[in-house]
Amino acid sequence: MAARTEEQTIDFAKAGGMVAGIVQDAKSGEVLMLGFLNEESYRKTQESGFVTFWSRTRNKLWMKGETSGNRLRIVEAATDCDNDALLFKVDVEGDGLVCHEGTVSCFTKPIAMEKK
């Protein structure tokens, strides 16, 4: 089943009812985190104006920042060319530490790549 935005239909069927949601700081452009949305969390995101994910481990809705105060207020949103991934440009409320490990971004662990 697909959800319809004003301009795009999001394809939840491809990945078993989920789409990836990439969160990017609207001011700095830094990628902050990646989460997953189902149709219910996508509707909640649209209604609230804050990114709401579907927690795959807890099997429930999860509004980022609901306990920490670091909520993700959407400034802009887009889908990719296949309509199966979302990009949210956000203003972070609270102290700005999005990651549960106490960092601004969840992407802080470098991976050594072989140079060719």
Protein Blocks (a to p, Z undefined) as FASTA:
>chain_A
ZZddfkbccdfklnooiacdddddfklopafbdcdddfklmmmmmmnopacdddfklopa
cdehklnopacddfbdcddfkopaccdddddehjhpabfnopabfclcccddddZZ
